[in-house]
Amino acid sequence: MASDPQPLGRGMIGGVACCLAMIVAAAAPSGRAASVEPVEIARRIDEHVLGAHVALVDDTAFLRRVTLDLTGRIPTVAEVHDYLAEDSRSRSATAINRLLHAGVHTRNMATFFRRTWVPQADTREFAGVADPFEAWLTGRLRDGARYHELVTEILTQDPTGAQSGSAGPWGFFEANQGKPENLAASAARGFLGLNLDCAQCHDHPHARWTREQFWQTAAFFADVPPGAGPARPGLPKIKIPETDRECEPVFLTAAAVAVPAAPDSRALRQAFVAWMLEDGERLMAKNAVNRLWSHFFGEAVVEPMDDLSREEFQTGERAALLDELADLFIATGYDVHVLVEGMVSSRAYRLAPTASTPGRDSTPATPTNGPAEATVSVTADTARFMLTGKPVRGLTGEQLYDSLRVAAGLPMARSDVGLADGRSQRDAFTAEFYVERPHGAERSITQALTLMNGPLVNDLTTAEGNRILASLLAAPFVAPDDQIDTVFLAVLGRHPTSDELDTVRRRFAGSPELGPADRLGSLFWALVNSFEFCTNH
Amino acid sequence: MQPGRSSRRSFLGGLAVSVGAWTSTSWMPALAAVGTGNRQKAKSVILIWLNGGPSTIDLWDLKPGHDNGGPFKEIATTVPGMRISEHLPNLAAVAHEFSLIRSMATREGDHARARVASITGYTPQGAIKFPAIGSLVAHEFDVTNDIPSYVHVGGQPAVTGGGFLGPQFAPFVVGGGTRRPQAADEGAASLKVDNLESRSAAAKDLRLALLEELSARSGLPASPVAESVVSARIQALRLMNPKAASAFSLDDEPEAIRDSYGMTTFGQGCLLARRLVERGVSFVEVSLDGWDTHGNNFEQVKTLSHQLDQGVATLFKELRERGLLSETLVVCQGEFGRTPRINGQAGRDHWPSTWAVMLGGAGIRGGQVVGRTSADGAHLESEPTRTADLMATIFQGIGLDPRKQNMSNVGRPIRLADPDGTAIEELV
């Protein structure tokens, strides 16, 4: 942490004098007391977004939802059985607690944060940086690292210390190719929820951020040649391309933090982090809350997620919710654990799935039986923010792959135990099933073909490749209905309805040429290809 | 009945009609085809996408004798006065089939933004999910076909979904497409469509019957995400129809024809495009990557020109011979051009200010040269052609009204082409 008092910084840039305020230690937030309990966060969420009458999701559907969101996979048959055997009044809290302390939860959150901070790793060019970054994050989260500590470690790392393939936060610098302008744009987007891309090239008449401010931010990521402290010639300057103007580092908003007078490149970035922590608009905390919200609720509180400073998002119910949650998050000492537990413990999280999401209206040509309720009152009226239901979300590639294995009774492929091979199948699969935003996920024909006819799923439809099927077929005393029931539990996390059971019985009876292995394999195949399996609802 | 189910049912119905025809089961409800009404005769577009920003000053608008011109020579074509690169001799021999627009002037110099602007015809604004032109064309013609109506060959589409038109109009990607590294040029083998056949002949019917019957009993409400899963599955099932799947069997073509396109991924992609438009596909993109030539421009452009020349010249010839050129529009472009000035690495950088597009076929007058650039290639000496003008030209060429509106996801009607644009008079 850049917690040493810094000398007064003064920037005279482009005729605009920016006097930074007095010397203040940019320390970690003082509210380490963690006096905020998850239940308090849950209560505040519900006060903000719930109306008087809400429909909640049923019990097994809740278990599936929360297991997917916290651990990135569906619940196992055993977990569903245990859950249903517990006291119905306390079992959801027990399940949340168990999942939050599972190793896979840490890994799941590592993937989430990596995708937020280094989205470039989901492209071909930078695919290689994902594993070391996620392995590092998994370890740090397991150690109980706080959110602001992770951000600090990423931004103030020594990129020359990067060792290819070893766990570390290197990916952030690698994916931005070490360029000040790329690092500034990515830091603003990933850590502050600000999109400065347009300001990189021109001043937009209505945008809050100017081109000069973009390059002043980029100057914090300038490469200062190493040299003796006193001999260093003041602040680094960075030239705005195709102009004669040069910029020194200046913070985007006023804060009681100073830029050191003759910094090395690391001290510059330390000052940048210190400013993020002291920023009066609390963009860092708001961005964390907003993005975690989108992970658990689909649509974020403020969309687009990288435009938090937009004027119309500063008032109204959405702004109020984000404000309050950001305050609570800071008060926990940036404890992601508490914030996450608060979100999934809320009643809002348990809302029943709704008929549509605001992302894309279906064409009105098709009449529906009932009026499709909008999940959220959006766009035109940004002041209001009420949740009446939960949008159906697509599974990410990682969720789909890991869930397929769990559905077949297989152990999940591990990535938190090293970067060795053996993960190529998961990598290829997750790349093919990449989803940018789960609530707007679109399945492609190629993906559908892979799920129906690809080797992965088809291996799982045989007793050799599916431990659940193997054990059902090996046990002579399991009644046919119980076999069907177990496949439903394994794949969908619930019992079949009597209507579904009848359907399966009838279809099995209509295929006398097939043996029990083919029949159960067919049922498994049909269920994993259903949209119930392929979505989080 | 669950709310929303009927909408999913009828949605399913539109797509599902023909699946039952090739499976032996009768599980698919026999719903009537959605009437296509009396639309105009469907045409097709083949977009040859030069990914990375082609150096059009070294292809279509050379500056011999100027410092900016580089080492390439010009050659005459079948059109008097139209001269193009010496490395495009086969295209020069069919130049009467196409025209050149040498007055392209656009604003985006960043790959991603320029791609989206080029392929949607609109500058990204707010929450509007602009569809690709391929989705728009597929949606307008709405051809009933077991093959997806918008196919992207050999690369990554700039817009992966169907935008506000919905998932049925998303591009079906053949070859390329992966987000993970792969071998550079695997030849025609990479154009194979994987997983087109069921792996379980014996249980296939039971599997499909269970899937459809259980899906129909789902208590989940309809949602765009679920709709997209169902839509993709039904389109995939229709594509598994052996007759539809055979469109992708390049092995069915005589060897001489395969050779004539060039045995590269791109050449075979052009052949695949011809097979697809023969089978009624509305929009095919064939991607040729490698045009981002910041260094060593001329060696790379020369190599790429040979592929381009062989593939596209053969495509024009074959489309003409088969009587398809009058209903198929071929457009050849990238996201922008490259700097007239040659940089220190014998390369050229991004340059949206002056570049060129080649197009020919359906509805487009051939043998024309639209616009003129200065002797150094850096300035226009004619009216600029914007993306919106090009879009309007394409739509009008295939008989669609560029002003036709579709309802967008934000409840605002959006025209096929940005109304700022007008079709290029010399071409339509």
HADDOCK unambig.tbl for C-alpha pairs under 7 A between the chains (distance, minus, plus):
assign (segid A and resid 122 and name CA) (segid B and resid 179 and name CA) 6.78 0.50 0.50
assign (segid A and resid 123 and name CA) (segid B and resid 179 and name CA) 5.27 0.50 0.50
assign (segid A and resid 123 and name CA) (segid B and resid 180 and name CA) 6.76 0.50 0.50
assign (segid A and resid 124 and name CA) (segid B and resid 179 and name CA) 4.80 0.50 0.50
assign (segid A and resid 124 and name CA) (segid B and resid 180 and name CA) 4.47 0.50 0.50
assign (segid A and resid 124 and name CA) (segid B and resid 181 and name CA) 5.24 0.50 0.50
assign (segid A and resid 127 and name CA) (segid B and resid 180 and name CA) 6.38 0.50 0.50
assign (segid A and resid 354 and name CA) (segid B and resid 221 and name CA) 6.35 0.50 0.50
assign (segid A and resid 355 and name CA) (segid B and resid 4 and name CA) 6.77 0.50 0.50
assign (segid A and resid 355 and name CA) (segid B and resid 221 and name CA) 4.90 0.50 0.50
assign (segid A and resid 355 and name CA) (segid B and resid 222 and name CA) 5.17 0.50 0.50
assign (segid A and resid 355 and name CA) (segid B and resid 223 and name CA) 5.31 0.50 0.50
assign (segid A and resid 356 and name CA) (segid B and resid 222 and name CA) 6.81 0.50 0.50
assign (segid A and resid 356 and name CA) (segid B and resid 223 and name CA) 4.71 0.50 0.50
assign (segid A and resid 356 and name CA) (segid B and resid 224 and name CA) 6.55 0.50 0.50
assign (segid A and resid 357 and name CA) (segid B and resid 223 and name CA) 6.81 0.50 0.50
assign (segid A and resid 359 and name CA) (segid B and resid 409 and name CA) 6.96 0.50 0.50
assign (segid A and resid 360 and name CA) (segid B and resid 164 and name CA) 6.52 0.50 0.50
assign (segid A and resid 360 and name CA) (segid B and resid 409 and name CA) 4.77 0.50 0.50
assign (segid A and resid 361 and name CA) (segid B and resid 409 and name CA) 5.25 0.50 0.50
assign (segid A and resid 366 and name CA) (segid B and resid 7 and name CA) 5.91 0.50 0.50
assign (segid A and resid 367 and name CA) (segid B and resid 7 and name CA) 6.41 0.50 0.50
assign (segid A and resid 368 and name CA) (segid B and resid 4 and name CA) 5.59 0.50 0.50
assign (segid A and resid 368 and name CA) (segid B and resid 6 and name CA) 6.02 0.50 0.50
assign (segid A and resid 368 and name CA) (segid B and resid 7 and name CA) 5.32 0.50 0.50
assign (segid A and resid 369 and name CA) (segid B and resid 3 and name CA) 5.54 0.50 0.50
assign (segid A and resid 369 and name CA) (segid B and resid 4 and name CA) 6.14 0.50 0.50
assign (segid A and resid 369 and name CA) (segid B and resid 6 and name CA) 6.62 0.50 0.50
assign (segid A and resid 370 and name CA) (segid B and resid 3 and name CA) 5.27 0.50 0.50
assign (segid A and resid 370 and name CA) (segid B and resid 4 and name CA) 6.67 0.50 0.50
assign (segid A and resid 392 and name CA) (segid B and resid 223 and name CA) 6.58 0.50 0.50
assign (segid A and resid 392 and name CA) (segid B and resid 225 and name CA) 6.57 0.50 0.50
assign (segid A and resid 393 and name CA) (segid B and resid 225 and name CA) 6.41 0.50 0.50
assign (segid A and resid 394 and name CA) (segid B and resid 225 and name CA) 6.10 0.50 0.50
assign (segid A and resid 431 and name CA) (segid B and resid 178 and name CA) 6.70 0.50 0.50
assign (segid A and resid 431 and name CA) (segid B and resid 179 and name CA) 5.45 0.50 0.50
assign (segid A and resid 431 and name CA) (segid B and resid 180 and name CA) 6.32 0.50 0.50
assign (segid A and resid 432 and name CA) (segid B and resid 178 and name CA) 6.14 0.50 0.50
assign (segid A and resid 432 and name CA) (segid B and resid 179 and name CA) 6.91 0.50 0.50
assign (segid A and resid 439 and name CA) (segid B and resid 225 and name CA) 6.93 0.50 0.50
assign (segid A and resid 440 and name CA) (segid B and resid 225 and name CA) 6.35 0.50 0.50
assign (segid A and resid 441 and name CA) (segid B and resid 225 and name CA) 5.80 0.50 0.50
assign (segid A and resid 442 and name CA) (segid B and resid 161 and name CA) 6.48 0.50 0.50
assign (segid A and resid 442 and name CA) (segid B and resid 167 and name CA) 6.56 0.50 0.50
assign (segid A and resid 442 and name CA) (segid B and resid 225 and name CA) 6.23 0.50 0.50
assign (segid A and resid 442 and name CA) (segid B and resid 228 and name CA) 5.46 0.50 0.50
assign (segid A and resid 443 and name CA) (segid B and resid 228 and name CA) 5.52 0.50 0.50
assign (segid A and resid 443 and name CA) (segid B and resid 229 and name CA) 5.19 0.50 0.50
assign (segid A and resid 443 and name CA) (segid B and resid 232 and name CA) 5.99 0.50 0.50
assign (segid A and resid 444 and name CA) (segid B and resid 232 and name CA) 5.49 0.50 0.50
assign (segid A and resid 445 and name CA) (segid B and resid 172 and name CA) 6.38 0.50 0.50
assign (segid A and resid 445 and name CA) (segid B and resid 232 and name CA) 4.64 0.50 0.50
assign (segid A and resid 445 and name CA) (segid B and resid 233 and name CA) 6.53 0.50 0.50
assign (segid A and resid 445 and name CA) (segid B and resid 235 and name CA) 6.41 0.50 0.50
assign (segid A and resid 445 and name CA) (segid B and resid 236 and name CA) 5.26 0.50 0.50
assign (segid A and resid 448 and name CA) (segid B and resid 232 and name CA) 5.90 0.50 0.50
assign (segid A and resid 448 and name CA) (segid B and resid 233 and name CA) 5.21 0.50 0.50
assign (segid A and resid 448 and name CA) (segid B and resid 236 and name CA) 6.26 0.50 0.50
assign (segid A and resid 449 and name CA) (segid B and resid 195 and name CA) 5.69 0.50 0.50
assign (segid A and resid 449 and name CA) (segid B and resid 196 and name CA) 6.60 0.50 0.50
assign (segid A and resid 449 and name CA) (segid B and resid 236 and name CA) 5.89 0.50 0.50
assign (segid A and resid 450 and name CA) (segid B and resid 195 and name CA) 6.07 0.50 0.50
assign (segid A and resid 453 and name CA) (segid B and resid 195 and name CA) 5.12 0.50 0.50
assign (segid A and resid 453 and name CA) (segid B and resid 197 and name CA) 6.44 0.50 0.50
assign (segid A and resid 453 and name CA) (segid B and resid 198 and name CA) 5.23 0.50 0.50
assign (segid A and resid 453 and name CA) (segid B and resid 199 and name CA) 5.76 0.50 0.50
assign (segid A and resid 454 and name CA) (segid B and resid 195 and name CA) 5.59 0.50 0.50
assign (segid A and resid 500 and name CA) (segid B and resid 214 and name CA) 6.49 0.50 0.50
assign (segid A and resid 504 and name CA) (segid B and resid 210 and name CA) 6.88 0.50 0.50
assign (segid A and resid 507 and name CA) (segid B and resid 206 and name CA) 6.97 0.50 0.50
assign (segid A and resid 518 and name CA) (segid B and resid 203 and name CA) 6.53 0.50 0.50
assign (segid A and resid 522 and name CA) (segid B and resid 203 and name CA) 6.58 0.50 0.50
assign (segid A and resid 522 and name CA) (segid B and resid 206 and name CA) 6.59 0.50 0.50
assign (segid A and resid 522 and name CA) (segid B and resid 207 and name CA) 4.83 0.50 0.50
assign (segid A and resid 523 and name CA) (segid B and resid 207 and name CA) 6.69 0.50 0.50
assign (segid A and resid 523 and name CA) (segid B and resid 210 and name CA) 6.78 0.50 0.50
assign (segid A and resid 525 and name CA) (segid B and resid 207 and name CA) 6.61 0.50 0.50
assign (segid A and resid 526 and name CA) (segid B and resid 207 and name CA) 5.64 0.50 0.50
assign (segid A and resid 526 and name CA) (segid B and resid 208 and name CA) 6.95 0.50 0.50
assign (segid A and resid 526 and name CA) (segid B and resid 210 and name CA) 5.88 0.50 0.50
assign (segid A and resid 526 and name CA) (segid B and resid 211 and name CA) 4.43 0.50 0.50
assign (segid A and resid 527 and name CA) (segid B and resid 211 and name CA) 6.75 0.50 0.50
assign (segid A and resid 530 and name CA) (segid B and resid 211 and name CA) 6.60 0.50 0.50
assign (segid A and resid 530 and name CA) (segid B and resid 215 and name CA) 6.28 0.50 0.50
assign (segid A and resid 531 and name CA) (segid B and resid 226 and name CA) 5.63 0.50 0.50
assign (segid A and resid 531 and name CA) (segid B and resid 229 and name CA) 6.01 0.50 0.50
assign (segid A and resid 531 and name CA) (segid B and resid 230 and name CA) 6.91 0.50 0.50
